[in-house]
Amino acid sequence: MAQADVTATARSTTTGAVLECSGLTRRFGGRVAVDGVSLRIAPGETYGLLGPNGAGKTTVIRMVCGLLRPDAGTVVVAGRTMSAAGGLRARELIGYVPQEVALYPDLTARENLRFFGRMYRLRGARLNRRVEAVLELVDLTERAGERVESFSGGMRRRLNIGAGLLHEPTLLVLDEPTVGVDPQSRHAILESIQRFGRSGMAVLYTTHYMEEAERLCDRVGIIDHGRLIAEGTHGELVAQVAERDTIKLVATGDLATFAVACRDLAGVHGADTTDGEVHLLADFGRRLLPAVLELADRRGVTVRSVQVIEPDLESVFLHLTGTALRE
């Protein structure tokens, strides 16, 4: 993507947090979707909210953006409280990019941006300047006059992000912006998000892709079943699993029973199955391999391939929840 100075006049928050959430709770009927989530994002920081689908990520960010009222807890954006009475001033500082593409397919890229720019109360020369700057940023200047209905999924995602940048937000909130895009577009989107943080913008990024969280985020919060169960830098989170490795086996047979049996092996601290694979969290994985393979043979499990992976965020998630990250 072409580079552009999209935050040259962005509001400064040189002291304090850009976003502070405290005790956010939300229920839907008898189900607790979000349970006491608290987090803080500093200026220029990219914070990843990592968790499986259904963990509560989207509910959290809808409360952050003022689209959903919490049953308990508070949201403060650059010193402005998100509330029924005064939430407008807080919402003005947020650029929200929803999971679903929110564009008009029968309008051109430029027409879409001009429409959303007016929604942000941009007018005249500033509107024109911001539209052209955003088109450059998302690498769509040459396609600006074409209808969105003719765009690929990746192009629509990029334009969707651009719409959230028009008013130069202090906080950019992205809800799984790479879902369903091709690898080339995904790479371009991630590169752009990395530049946002370097420009001083605070970013709240939700994903269920481990590699995205590891690549983009200064800090990561792991959310599961509505609760924030761990938070920290990549190094701080990985330190929670000490020297434990992940052993990944591609295999056939009764994998569920095999995984249960593996949990009884000395040095194994967790075992789970997903999509024809068995994932083990273990001390000194390479030393443990002979015992694992012997157990597989006894259980009638045919192992096709084995991989020993050093501790990463997937290891952390397995360690904290006892299961692999669910799609």
N, C-alpha and C positions, 0 to 999 in steps of 0.2 A: 504494500500500500504506500501511496505517496504520503510524505509527512507534511503536517500543517500545524501551525500554532493555534490550537483550539481553545487554549485556556489563558490566553494573553491577558484578558481582562477579568478572569475568574475572581470571585470573592476570596479574600485572604482570610485564612484561619490559622494564624501563626501561633496562637496559644490555645491550649486545650484541645479536646477531641472534636472531630467533625461530627461523629455519631456516637451517642451514648444510649444504649438500651439497658433498662434495668427491670428484671423480673417479668418479662413479657409472658403472658399466659392467655391462651385462647381455647375455648371449648366449642365444639359443635354438637349440640345435644348432650349426650352422656360421654362423648369422647373428648379427651384432652389432646388437642392437636399440637399445642405448644405449651411447654410446662416450665415456666420460670427462667426463660432465656435472658441472659445479660451479656452484652459485648460492647466493645469500645474500638473505634477506628480513628487513627490519627491522620493529620494532613499528609498526603502523599503515600499513604499506606494502602496496599491491596489486601483485603481480608477475605479469605475464602470460607464459605459455609459449605462444608462437605458432608454429604449424607446420601442415603439411598432415596429413590422416589418414595414419597409418602412419609418421609421423616419429619416434615414440618418446615422445610426451607422456604417454600413459596409463601406459606402463612406468615412466617417471620418477616419476609421482605414486604409483604402487603401491609403489615402493621407499621413497618419502618416508613413506608411511603404514604401512610395515612389513608390507604384504601380499605383498611379493615381496622375496626376499633378493638383494642385488646380488652379482655375481661379484667386484666390486672397488669400493672407495670407501666413504664413511661418510655417515651422516645424523645430525645433531644438532638436536633440537628444544628450544629454550629451555634449553640446557645439558645436556639428557638425550640420551644416545646411543641410536639405534635399533639394537638388536642382538638376537640370539636369546636372550641371557641377561637383558638389562635393557630390552627394547623396550617392555614394558607401561607403564612410567612415561612414556615418550615418547609412546606412542599415546594416553594419557589426555588429552594437550594438544591433540589434533587432532580437528577435525570434518571428516569425509570425505563428500563428496557425489558419488557415482559417476555416470558417464555414463548408465547404465541406471537407471531409476526403481526404487528398492528399497523398495517399500511393499506392504502386504497389501491387495489390492483388496476383500476381503470384510469388512474392518474399517473403521470410520469414521475420519475424520481425527483426532479426539481419541484414539481407541483406538490408532491407529498411533503417535502421539506418546507416549502413556503406555507402550506396549510398548518403544519405543526408549529412552525415559527410564529405564526399569528396567534396560535393558542397560547404560546409563551409570551404574548404581547410584544413581539418584535415587529418593527415597522421600518419602512423606507430603506435608507442606505444600510443600516445595521442588519436588517433582515437579509438584504441581498448579499452582504459581505459574509454573514454567517452561513447562508445556504451554500455559497461557492466554497467556503473553507471546509465545510463538512463533506461536500461532494469530493473534494480533493483527498480528504483524510480517508474516506472509505473507498477510494479509488474507483469512483463512478462518474467522474467528470465527463468522460466520453460517451457515457450512456444516459446522461442526465435528461435528455429529451425523449427517452423511450418509456413506454408504459411498464409499470411494475409487473403486470401479468406476464410479460415476456422474459422476466428475470429468472435465473436459476435460484435454488434455495439459498445458496451461499450469498449471492448478491442481495437477496431480500433481507437476510440476516444482517449484512453489513449496513444496508440502508436503515434498518430498524435501529441499530446502534446509533447511527448518525442522527436520527430524529431525537434521541435522548440527549445529544450533545449540543443542540442548537443554542440553548440559552446559557451555555458555559456553566454547568452545575458545579457546586462545591462537592457534592457526593453523587457518584454514578452508581446505580444499582442495576446489576445484570443478573437476570434469572435464566441460567443455563443457555447462554446465547449461541452455543455451538451444536446444539442438538439437531441431528438430521442434515448436517452440511458435509460437503466433500472435504477430503484432507487438505487440499490447497486453500480453500476458503477458511477452514478451521485455523490453519497456520497463520493466515493473514489477520484473522480476528484476534488471535492471541497476541500477535506482535503489536497490534494497535493498543490492546489493553495494557500491555507492559509499558507503552509510552505514556499512557494516561497517568500512571503512578509517578513516573519520572518527572512529569510536568507539574506535580503538586496536587493533583486531584485525588481525593479519597475514593476508593472503589470497594463496593461490597459485591462479591461474586459468588453465586451459588452454582454448585456442580455436583455430579456424582461420578466424575471422571478423576481418578487419583492423579494421573499425569498432569492434568490441567492445574490442579491445586498445587502440586509440587513445582511446576514451572512458573506460575504467575504470582503466587501469594506470599507476602511477607509473613503473615500469620494465618493459621487455619483453625477454625472451630469445627469440631466433629459433632454432628447432631444425629441422634437416632431416637425414634419414637418420641419426638417432640422435646427432647432434653439435650442440652449442650453438655456432652460427657467429657470433653477434653478441649484444650485450647493452647496454642503456642506456636512458636516457629517450627519449621520442619525439624530442626535439630532437637528442639525441646520435646516434641512429640515422639520422635524416633527413640529418644533416650528412655522413654517409658517402657520400651520392650527390651532394654538392655542389649545383650549380644544375641538375641534370638533371631533365627532365620525363618523364612517361609520356604517350605518344601512344596512344590507344585507338581502333582502327578496327573498326567492325562491317562485315563485308564477306562477299562470296561469291566462290568460285573456289578455286584451288589456294593456300590460305593458308599451308601449310607451306613451299612453295617461295618464296612471296612473302616470308615472314619471314626465310628464309635470305638472300635477295637484299638485304633491308633492312639486314642486318648489315654489308654492304659500303659503305653510305652514310656519308660523313664526318659525324661527330657522333652516330652511333648506337652505343650501348654494349651493347645487348642486345635480343633480339627473341624473342617466343614467341607461340604460338597457343593459344586455349582457347575452346571453345563458340562458334565462329563469329566470334571476335574476334582481332585481332592487337594485341599490346601491345609498344610500343617504348620503350626507355629511351634518352633523347636529350638532348643539349645544346640549349637554346633551341628547344623543340619547335615553337613557332609559326613560327619562321623556316624550320624544316626541312619543314613541311607541303607546300609546293609540290613539293619533290623526292620526297617519299613518294608523293603522289598521282600524279605523273608516272610513277613506277616501277610503281604499281599498274595504271595504264592500259596500260603496255607489257607487263605480265605477264597481262593479261586478268582482273584482279581488279576486281570492282565494289564500290566503297565506298559503303555506305549512310549511315553517320554517322561523325563524327570528334569526339573529345574530347581536349583537352590538359589533363592533370592535374598540378598542382604536386606536388613530392616528398612522399610519405607512406610509411607502412609497406609498402604494396604495392610501391612503387618500391624501397625498401630490399631487400625479399625478392628481387625480380627482379635487382637489382644483385648481391646476394651469391650467388645460386644459378644465375642465368642462365635461370630459368624462372619462370612465374607460379605463385602459390600454388595447389597442387592440392587439389581437394575430396577 
